[in-house]
Amino acid sequence: MIQFLPFDSSLFGYRVGKLSLEKSLPDLARVQSQANDYELVYVMGKPGLVKMGGWPPISTRVDLVKGIRKADLELESDELDKVCISEQDLSVSLSATDQRQLRKLVLSSGQWSRFRQDPLLANQEYEKLYSTWWETITRQNHRVMVARKGKRLLGFITFRMLRGRAYVDLFAVEGKSQGKGIGRNLMNRVFQEVYARGLVQVGLSTQKANERAMDFYGRAGFQPMKETLIAHWRPGNPK
């Protein structure tokens, strides 16, 4: 029932597992027995099942999908004021300035992450995870679009093609540059690249509590497809 997660365990330095709730609650006594071997268990499933099991919820993940239309392929250059949207070549070494700015953007992209929102995660789990995700994106040759103004990186978005659909993974615009059309143009650039390869759907996930992101994706035409309630269960602590 509980699946051991070697990547998370190695990264965080303690045993981490995942319990996926499908159509009904599992045998809770058996789950508790298995959980004694873990310091942290992600419990994921339909909101009703997670609540019935008494696990403490930390976030609700929303999966969204959008079908690309021709109107989505246009960049609104008049609003950008000398901001350049371009693809970042991951095969070349980044300058120290770019590395510093990208790291800041990568970390800001997960401000609403459950790893950031959980006050009991005090072993730099959030920083470790998001830094490693950027390394994975680089290693697996995901596509990266950046917004630059001079030497400043104002925003970025990463995406990949998988099973006939594009998926956005990390996406952020620095605070002072938000609300100026940069995020919209980064997303539209993704639509252009995806459409040019014959694909017409883009998927992504965000946190339901991130109202600003939910509003942005709604205005961009994304539709919610699934909600998953996620709990962080520490078996050694009472639920």
C-alpha positions as CSV (number, residue, x, y, z in Angstrom):
1,M,0.0,0.0,0.0
2,I,2.7,2.5,1.0
3,Q,5.2,3.0,-1.8
4,F,8.8,3.7,-0.8
5,L,10.2,6.8,-2.6
6,P,13.9,6.3,-3.0
7,F,14.5,9.7,-4.6
8,D,12.8,11.8,-1.9
9,S,14.3,9.6,0.8
10,S,17.8,10.1,-0.5
11,L,17.3,13.8,-1.1
12,F,15.8,14.5,2.4
13,G,17.9,12.1,4.4
14,Y,15.0,10.1,5.9
15,R,12.5,7.5,4.7
16,V,9.7,8.9,2.7
17,G,6.7,7.0,1.2
18,K,3.5,7.6,-0.7
19,L,0.0,6.3,-0.1
20,S,-2.4,6.7,-3.0
21,L,-6.1,6.5,-2.2
22,E,-8.1,5.2,-5.1
23,K,-11.8,4.3,-4.7
24,S,-11.9,3.5,-1.0
25,L,-10.0,3.6,2.2
26,P,-7.4,0.8,2.7
27,D,-7.1,-1.3,5.8
28,L,-6.0,1.4,8.2
29,A,-4.4,-1.0,10.7
30,R,-2.3,-2.5,7.9
31,V,-1.4,1.0,6.7
32,Q,-0.3,2.0,10.2
33,S,1.8,-1.0,10.5
34,Q,3.6,-0.2,7.2
35,A,3.9,3.4,8.1
36,N,6.0,2.7,11.2
37,D,9.0,2.3,8.9
38,Y,8.6,5.9,7.6
39,E,9.2,9.4,8.9
40,L,7.0,11.0,6.2
41,V,4.2,9.7,4.1
42,Y,2.5,11.6,1.3
43,V,-1.2,10.7,1.3
44,M,-2.8,11.5,-2.0
45,G,-6.4,11.0,-3.2
46,K,-9.9,12.4,-3.6
47,P,-10.6,15.0,-0.9
48,G,-13.3,12.9,0.7
49,L,-11.1,9.9,1.2
50,V,-8.2,11.8,2.7
51,K,-10.5,13.5,5.1
52,M,-12.2,10.2,6.0
53,G,-8.9,8.7,6.9
54,G,-8.1,11.6,9.3
55,W,-4.8,12.6,7.7
56,P,-3.8,16.3,8.0
57,P,-4.2,17.9,4.6
58,I,-1.5,20.3,3.5
59,S,-2.6,21.3,0.0
60,T,-5.0,20.6,-2.9
61,R,-3.3,20.0,-6.3
62,V,-5.3,21.0,-9.3
63,D,-4.5,19.5,-12.7
64,L,-5.5,21.7,-15.7
65,V,-5.5,21.3,-19.4
66,K,-5.9,23.7,-22.3
67,G,-6.5,23.2,-26.0
68,I,-4.4,25.6,-28.1
69,R,-6.2,27.9,-30.5
70,K,-4.7,30.1,-33.2
71,A,-5.5,33.2,-31.1
72,D,-3.2,31.8,-28.4
73,L,-0.1,32.0,-30.7
74,E,0.3,35.8,-30.8
75,L,2.8,37.6,-28.6
76,E,1.7,41.0,-27.2
77,S,4.9,42.8,-27.9
78,D,3.5,46.3,-27.2
79,E,3.3,45.6,-23.5
80,L,6.8,44.2,-23.1
81,D,8.9,47.4,-23.2
82,K,12.2,46.0,-24.5
83,V,11.7,42.6,-22.8
84,C,13.0,39.7,-25.0
85,I,11.3,36.3,-24.9
86,S,13.7,33.6,-26.1
87,E,14.7,30.0,-25.6
88,Q,17.5,29.3,-23.2
89,D,20.1,26.9,-24.6
90,L,20.8,24.4,-21.8
91,S,23.8,22.9,-23.7
92,V,26.0,25.9,-22.9
93,S,27.3,26.9,-19.5
94,L,25.3,29.7,-17.8
95,S,27.0,32.8,-16.6
96,A,27.3,33.2,-12.8
97,T,24.7,36.0,-13.0
98,D,22.3,33.9,-15.0
99,Q,22.8,31.0,-12.6
100,R,22.0,33.2,-9.6
101,Q,18.9,34.8,-11.2
102,L,17.6,31.4,-12.4
103,R,18.0,29.9,-9.0
104,K,16.0,32.7,-7.5
105,L,13.3,32.3,-10.1
106,V,13.2,28.5,-9.7
107,L,12.7,28.8,-5.9
108,S,10.1,31.5,-6.4
109,S,8.2,29.2,-8.7
110,G,7.4,26.9,-5.8
111,Q,6.3,29.5,-3.2
112,W,2.9,27.7,-3.0
113,S,4.5,24.2,-3.0
114,R,3.3,21.9,-0.3
115,F,7.0,21.6,0.6
116,R,7.1,25.3,1.2
117,Q,3.8,25.5,3.0
118,D,4.5,22.7,5.5
119,P,6.0,24.4,8.6
120,L,7.2,21.0,9.9
121,L,9.6,20.5,7.0
122,A,12.7,22.1,8.5
123,N,15.5,20.3,6.7
124,Q,15.6,22.5,3.6
125,E,13.4,20.0,1.8
126,Y,11.9,22.7,-0.4
127,E,15.2,24.2,-1.4
128,K,16.7,20.8,-2.1
129,L,13.8,19.6,-4.2
130,Y,13.5,22.6,-6.4
131,S,17.2,22.9,-7.0
132,T,17.2,19.2,-8.0
133,W,14.3,19.7,-10.3
134,W,16.3,22.3,-12.2
135,E,19.1,19.9,-12.5
136,T,16.7,17.3,-13.8
137,I,15.3,19.7,-16.4
138,T,18.8,20.5,-17.6
139,R,19.8,16.8,-17.7
140,Q,16.6,15.6,-19.5
141,N,16.7,18.5,-22.0
142,H,13.4,20.0,-21.2
143,R,12.6,23.2,-23.1
144,V,13.1,26.5,-21.3
145,M,11.9,30.0,-22.3
146,V,13.2,33.1,-20.5
147,A,12.2,36.7,-20.4
148,R,15.1,39.1,-20.4
149,K,15.5,42.9,-20.1
150,G,19.2,43.7,-20.8
151,K,21.1,41.3,-18.5
152,R,18.2,40.8,-16.1
153,L,16.1,37.6,-16.1
154,L,12.6,38.6,-15.3
155,G,10.8,35.3,-15.8
156,F,11.1,31.7,-17.1
157,I,8.9,28.7,-18.0
158,T,9.9,25.1,-18.6
159,F,8.0,22.5,-20.5
160,R,8.3,19.0,-22.1
161,M,6.5,16.9,-24.6
162,L,5.1,13.6,-23.4
163,R,2.5,11.3,-24.8
164,G,1.0,13.7,-27.3
165,R,0.7,16.6,-24.9
166,A,3.0,19.3,-23.6
167,Y,3.5,19.8,-19.9
168,V,4.6,22.9,-18.1
169,D,6.7,22.2,-15.0
170,L,8.2,25.4,-13.6
171,F,6.9,28.9,-14.2
172,A,7.7,32.2,-12.5
173,V,8.0,35.9,-13.1
174,E,9.8,38.1,-10.5
175,G,7.6,40.0,-8.2
176,K,8.2,43.6,-9.6
177,S,7.6,42.4,-13.1
178,Q,4.3,40.7,-12.6
179,G,1.2,42.1,-14.1
180,K,3.0,43.4,-17.2
181,G,2.2,40.7,-19.7
182,I,5.5,38.8,-19.3
183,G,3.9,35.6,-17.9
184,R,1.2,35.7,-20.6
185,N,3.9,36.1,-23.4
186,L,6.0,33.3,-21.9
187,M,3.0,31.0,-21.9
188,N,2.1,32.0,-25.5
189,R,5.6,31.2,-26.6
190,V,5.1,27.7,-25.2
191,F,1.8,27.5,-27.2
192,Q,3.7,28.5,-30.4
193,E,6.4,25.8,-29.9
194,V,3.9,23.1,-29.0
195,Y,1.6,23.9,-31.9
196,A,4.5,24.0,-34.4
197,R,5.1,20.3,-33.4
198,G,1.6,19.3,-34.2
199,L,0.4,19.1,-30.6
200,V,-2.7,21.0,-29.4
201,Q,-2.9,20.4,-25.7
202,V,-0.9,21.8,-22.7
203,G,-1.2,20.4,-19.2
204,L,0.0,21.7,-15.8
205,S,-0.6,21.5,-12.1
206,T,-0.9,24.2,-9.5
207,Q,-2.1,24.6,-5.9
208,K,-5.7,25.5,-5.4
209,A,-4.8,27.9,-2.7
210,N,-2.7,29.9,-5.1
211,E,-5.5,32.1,-6.2
212,R,-3.4,34.4,-8.4
213,A,-2.1,31.4,-10.4
214,M,-5.6,29.9,-10.7
215,D,-6.9,33.2,-12.0
216,F,-4.0,33.5,-14.5
217,Y,-4.6,30.0,-15.9
218,G,-8.3,30.5,-16.0
219,R,-7.9,33.6,-18.1
220,A,-5.4,31.8,-20.4
221,G,-8.1,29.2,-21.1
222,F,-7.0,26.3,-18.9
223,Q,-9.7,24.1,-17.5
224,P,-9.5,22.1,-14.2
225,M,-9.6,18.3,-14.8
226,K,-8.8,16.8,-11.4
227,E,-8.3,17.8,-7.8
228,T,-6.1,15.8,-5.4
229,L,-5.9,16.4,-1.7
230,I,-2.5,15.8,-0.3
231,A,-1.6,15.2,3.3
232,H,1.8,15.1,4.9
233,W,1.6,12.3,7.5
234,R,4.2,11.8,10.1
235,P,3.4,8.3,11.5
236,G,5.2,8.9,14.7
237,N,2.9,11.8,15.5
238,P,-0.8,11.5,16.3
239,K,-3.2,12.4,13.4
